[in-house]
């Protein structure tokens, strides 16, 4: 599913508490997760789309960096976001 403004608002409202709180780490991780799942589905159909593959690798790295930041700051927030998004680890 393509990322629209309405979907972004819903993601930010669910994970950050309000539609305007777009900078919170949990909201950014949720947004990255949505984009990663969309790119993964795209790459299943288009195996030779190397620019999308590069974008996917960069997004995974950004999400991992934010997850490491949250884990270092507050382990309970980290466990909560991992559980909500259904991420491994």
Secondary structure, DSSP 4 states (H G I P E B T S, - for coil): ----HHHHHHHHHHHHSSTT---SHHHHHHHHHHHHHHHHHHHHH-TT-HHHHHHHHHHHHHHHHHHHHHHHH-HHHHHHHHHHHT---
